[in-house]
């Protein structure tokens, strides 16, 4: 689990893509000393596992499914990537809950000045529309952002200069692809509706407020 607060912008040092996936080495002199083999790292919003760790880099494997559903199939050596280590118990939740499971690929549209910062607009696949709400959260290349404007096929976010300089957002050009992950809460609510749990909250679960109080909650 991650929070969408980027800790370092690293760079792809090596990327070997095969028929069954890929192996990627990522340069990250700030984070590498704290990483261990087996640690989870969000790389542009994709949860990956460190299989080797060096003084200034780590290596990870990418499955064929992840290549298909993310922008890594378009990445190359030198591509800058947002990095975040997994959230530790008791850690600060500065953004929102990000799983590192990309839902689809969007596209950067435009950046326009807005107050002290900028408004950035993105195209999103229509299949994600039911999960997006104004003032709700979305992860763009692993960055926790708040939706400030929404219409069919397009959403906007307000970005301060610090976020532009400390993430890959400042380097995006119109048309560039981005990884999108919607807020997991929307998916849970949709599932509850599908199962009829919200319409029938007294479904035979056996769990009530009195039961929880009796158990010490």
N, C-alpha and C positions, 0 to 999 in steps of 0.2 A: 504494500500500500504506500502511496506517495501523496504529496500535498500540492504539487504543481508549482512549487517555489524552486526555481533553478539555482543550483549551487555553483555550477561552473559551465562555461561554454567550452567544450572540447572540440577535437577535430578527428576525423576518420583518417587513420594512418595506413590501414590496409583493409581491403574488402575483397574477399574471394567468394564469388557467387557460383554455385554449382546447381545441378538438377534437383538436389534434395535440400537446398538451403544455402546458407552462407556462413563464413567466419569473418569476424570484423575485429580489428584492433583500434582502440580509441585512445587518443592522447589526452591526458587530464592530470597535469602535474600537481594541481591543488588537491584533488580527491584521491588519487592513486595511493598515497601513503596510508590512507585510512581503510582501504578496501582489502578484503580477504576473498580467497577462492570460495565460490558459492554465494557471495553477496548478490542481492538484486539491485540493479541500477536502471533507472528510467533514462533511456536514450531517445531524445525527441519524442518522449511520451510512450515509448515501448518498453515494457518490463523485460529486461534481459539479465542473464546470470553470468557473472564473471567466472570464466573457466581458467584464466591465467592472469596473474597480476604482476606488473613490473614497477619500477621506481616512478615512472611517469605515465603509465598506461595500463589498460586492461584489455583482455580479449574475451569475446563472447560469441556464441553460436546463434544463428537466426534460422528459424524453421521456414520451410517453403510457404506455409500458411501465413506466417508473419510477413514474409517478403511480399506476398500477394496483397495483403490488407494494409500495408504501410508504404511510406515513401522510400523505404530502404532499397526497393527494386530500382529506384532512380538515383540512388546515392553514388558517390564516387570518392576516391581518395582526395582529401582536402575539404570535404563537406563539413561545415561547422554543425555541432549538435548540442542541444541542451541536455545537461546531466543533473540527476538528482538521486541521492541515495535513498533507500527505503526508510520510511518513517519508523523511528524507534518508540517503544512504549514510553509514554510520558513526554514525548517530544511535542514541540509547538506545532499546531495545525494552522499555518499561516494562509493557506489557500482553501482548497476543498479536497475531499477524498478522491484521489485519482488512482485507478487500478493499474494503469499501464497496459490496458487492453484496448487497442485502437478500434474504433467502430467503423471508420471509413476515412477516405481521403478527401479533403477539401481543397480550395484554391484561393490564394490571396488575390484580392481585387484592387484595393487602393488604400492609400494613406493620406489623410488630409489633416491640416493643423486644427486643433480644437482646444482653446484655452491654453494652459501651460504644456499640454501634451498633444496627442494625435488621436484621431479616430481611424481605426483600421477596419476594413470590411472584407468579408470572406464569403465565397460561395460554399454551400454545403449540399450534399445529396438529399433529395426530398425525403428519402426514407428516414432521415434523422429528425424531421420537422416536429414530430409528436413529442420529442424529448426536450425541445428548446423553448425557453420562456424568457421574456425580458426581465432583467435583473437576476437571472439564473446563471449558473456556472457552466463553463465549458473548458476543456483542455485543448489547447492548440500547440502542437509540437511539444506537449508536456508542460505547457505554461498555463497556470490557472488564471482564467480571465472571466470577467463579468459581462454578459451580453447587455449592451446598451440600446441596441436597435435590432428589430427582427422583422423580416418579411420573407415570403416564400422563396426559398433558394438562396437567401443571403442574410447574414447577420453582421452586426457591427460591435466593436469593443472599443472602450476608451483606454489608452495606454499612456502612462507617464514616461518622461524621458529616461528615467532610471531603468525601467523595464526594457525599453528599446536598446539601451546600451549594454545591459547585463544578460541579454538573451539573443537569440537569432532573429528576433522580430525586426530589428533595425536593418538587417541585410536582405529582407525579402523583396523580390521584384514582382510586379503584377504577373499573374499566371503561375507563380511558383506553387507546387503542391505542399500541403501541410497535413499532418496527422490530426485527426479529430477524435476526441473521446467525450461523449456526453456524460452528464451527471448520473451516477448509478442510482440515485434516488428516483429519477424518472422511470428507470427500468423496473424497479421494485414496485412502484405504484401501478404501472401497466400490468405487471404480473398479478398483483392482487386483484385488479379489476377482472382480468381473464379468469381467475379462479373463483370470482364472486365473493371474495373475502370482505371487500369494503361494503358491498350491499348487504352481506350477512355476517356482521362481525361476531355473532354468537355461534358461528360454526363449531362443530364438535371438537374443539381443541382441548377443552378441559382447563384452559388457562384463563383465570379471571383476575380482577384487581384484588379481590379478597385472597385468592390463592397466592398471588405474589407477595402480599403483605405477610401472610402466614409463613412464607419462606424467607422472610427477612429483607425483601427488596423495598 
